[in-house]
Amino acid sequence: MALKRNIGNCAYAVARVRTRKRFLLKREDYVRMLGMEPSAIARFISESQYGKDVHEFGLKFSGADLIEYAIYAHLARSYSEVLRFCHGDLRTKVGEYMRRWDIYNIKTAMRGKLYNEDPARLSLSFVPAGI
C-alpha cells in the first residue's frame, strides 16, 4: 500500500526563489567591497536590498558589527519568507534545512555563557531563521 504524500508547491517555490536570486550581490560587488573600509561597505550594502536592516541597526552599531547584524537580520527575514510560501512536504524539508540555524543559535548561547557575555548583546547574535 503506497502512502499518499503531499509534495507541496515545488514549482511555485522554485520560481519564487529564482526571482529572488537576481537581488543577490554580484561577484564584482564583492571584489569592490574588498578594497573598502567597513563604514563604506555598510553604506554600499544599505543601497541594496539590505538597506532596511542597515538602517535598523545603524543607531546601535557601526563597522563590522553593523554589517554582521544587518546581514543576519536580512537572512532570517528571507528564510522566513521562503518558508511561508512553501507547503506540504516541501515546507517540512525546507524547515529541516533551516534547523541548522537553531543549532547555530544554541552554539552561540553556549559560547556567550562560557565567556560571560552580556545576555542582551548575545541575543542580538541569534539568527531567528529556524522554525
N, C-alpha and C positions, 0 to 999 in steps of 0.2 A: 504494500500500500504506500503510495507516494504522498508525501506531505505537501500541501499547498503552501507556497511561500509568497509573501508579498515583497517582490523585489524592489518596489518603490519607483521613483520617478528618475531613473538614471539619466535618460536622455536630456530631460529638462535641467537637471542639476549640472550635467557636463556643459551644457550650453551656457548656463549662468556663470559657471566658474571660468570658462574660456573667455567670456566677455570681460571678466574681472582681470584677466591676465594682461590686458592692454594697459592697465593702470600701474603695473609694476615698473620699478625703476629699470632703466636700460643699462647695459654694460658701460656705455660711455659716461653715464651719470656716476657710476661707482668709480671709474677712473678719475673723473673730475673731482670727486669728493676726497680722493687720496691726497690731493695737494691742498686741501682746505683745513682751516682751524675748526675746532668743534662748534664755535658760535656761527661760523659761515655754513657749516653742514646743517645746523639746526634751522638757519634761515632758508637754506636751499630746500630742505625737505618740507618746511612749512608752506612752500609754494606748490607742493604736490598734494596727493591725497592724504598726507599726514598732517595737514595744516590744523585741523580741529584739535588733534591730540597735542601738537606742539603748543598751541595757544592755551590748552587746558593745563599743562604742566609748566608753562613758561614763567609763571609767577613764583613757583616753588623751587624750581631747579634751573640750572644752567649747565652748559658744556655737555660732557658725555652723559651725565645723569639725565638731562633733559631728553637727549636723543634716545637713550635706552628706554625710559619710561613711555615716551611718545610712541615708539615703535611697538613695544609690548601692548600698549593700550589699543593701538590700531589692529594688531594681530588678533587680540582677543575679540574685538568687535567683528572683525572679518570672519573669524571662525564661527562665532555665534550666528551670524547672518547665513553662512553656508549651512549650518546645522538646521536653521529654521526652514529652509526651503527643501530639505531632504525628507523623504517619507519612507516608511516601511523598513525593509532590511538595510537599505542604503543608509538610513538615519542611524541605525544600530552600528553599522560598520564605521561610518564617519565618527560617531560618538566614541567608539573604542579607540580610534586613532587619536582623538583629542584627549583621551585619558592620560596621555604622556605628559600633558601639562599639569595634571593633578599630581603626578609623580614629581615633576619639576618643583611644584609648589611645596610639597612635603619636604623635599631635599633642601629647599631654600629656608623653610622654617627651622629645620634641624640645624643647618649651618648658622642661622641667626641666633638660635638658642645657645649653640656652642660658643659663639663669640660675643655673647651678651649684647646683641644688637637691640636697639630700641624697637619695641613691637609696632609702633606707629610707622616708623620708617621701613621696617621689614615688610609690613603689609602692602606697601607700595611696590614691592618687588614681585608680588604674586601676579601671575598671568591668569586671569579668570576665563580661560579658554576651554576648560574641561566641561564635563556635563554637570 
